[in-house]
Amino acid sequence: MPMRLTFDRGTILCDEPCTAGGMKFDPRVRASRAPAHSYSTLVRELAARGIAFLDAVRATTSEPGRFAPIALRPYQQDAVLAWQSCGRRGLVVLPTGAGKTRVAMAAMAECGLRTLVLVPTRVLLEQWQENLAKFYEGPIGLLGDGHVQVEPISVATFESAYRRMAEIGARFDLLVVDEVHHFGSGARDECLWMAIAGARLGLTATPTWSESLDLLMGPIVFELGLGELMGTHLAPLRHIVMHAPLDAEERRLYDGDAKCFFAELLAFRDLAPSGTWTDFMRSACKSASGRTALESWRRMKRIVAACAAKRRILGELLARHREARVLVFTADNESAYSIAREHCILPITSDIKRAERSTSLEHFKSGRVRALVSARVLNEGLDVPDAEIGIVVGATLGPRELQQRIGRLLRPRAGKHAVLYELVAQDTIEASQARRKHAALRS
């Protein structure tokens, strides 16, 4: 009797000894086991060796419905072709605003496979549902933001997929991962290990490489940068950096905290020259001087995030562009709410409920609301096609965050010329970080 393959909580179980596809003997159940992601490799190896087997892995579900025709730009067609030519496995790298979602939907339509789309936020869950509904004729499953509905075409947040992949990992043959750069570092990678999907498409504007991501999603198969698309398929952009000096009291407080913080950091560097920021944080938490230094660092960040000169410049820029649609980016939710109160701007944060968030974005698109302020929610994937002015008041991450924020402004519109103002506190850690970000974007 041939061996039998089954899906068991994110793994493939074989009822006989087997070494194909990374199978290893599991003494707990006296059977061979492998991660679900190796399913397609396992099946190919068994077939190549002429080994007979019963395949009971794939869940018996209905097939996807039909997609309406999806018009693509030439570079989007090239992206789909490149992905298909590489065995339907790999990453497509396109700038924010260049239509990665449309590329993925075209790939889904071409394949006709049961598909699970993974997204990092509830905002993107809603946006993917709306975009799919324009072209896909069947029901769309949702996992996240209070929804638990699985269909042949489904969208799930990373968190919901992580919690449920042991149940649904055998229901899909294509895995699409939006903002795929979030994976590959260990956090939530398990949900990619627990899916049997052999076809995998990762989407990002800011790629990273890791051995794990290459194994679970494949290599970069298509890449196009901002320079190739700005002024043609993306709006032209001016990037203006404005330096904001600290006032006398802010400078006194900042320099005092900086002296305390850098003394501790330099002492750590002497002991661990190759130590990372995470290593420093762990080390600092273990001593009174270290904890004092971390508190100094937090105060330094609060000073540069909301110094008086930045608030003054922001007010002037909002007045200058009162007829334009403006996105204001901050370092944290506290700053976002402070600016919202001071300038009567609607905030868009992770705390805002879906209905209120959708209403705010609709008012922004229609012109009833001229400005929005956000810390992180607007960074990734959110479709805000009418934004033309961006003002970065504070940042917490590196070049990737800046590139994502630039991308929020580049979605094209006839006659549109986008401007990004970046407000940088003069002679502070923020200024040195800004120089490194700009150098990385130019390289």
Secondary structure, DSSP 8 states (H G I E B T S, - for coil): --EEEEEETTEEEESS---GGG-EEETTTTEEEEEGGGHHHHHHHHHHTT--EEEE-S--------B------HHHHHHHHHHHHTTSEEEEE--TTS-HHHHHHHHHHHH---EEEEESSHHHHHHHHHHHHHHB-S--EEEETTEEE--SEEEEEHHHHHHHHHHHTTS-SEEEEETGGGSSSSTTTHHHHT---SEEEEEESS----HHHHHHH--EEEE--HHHHBTTTB--EEEEEEEE---HHHHHHHHHHHHHHHHHHHHHHHH-TT--HHHHHHHHTTSHHHHHHHHHHHHHHHHHHT-HHHHHHHHHHHHHTTTS-EEEE-SSHHHHHHHHHHHT-EE--TTS-HHHHHHHHHHHHHTS--EEEESSTTTSS---TT--EEEE----S-HHHHHHHHHTT-S--TT--EEEEEEEETTSHHHHHHHHHHHHHH-
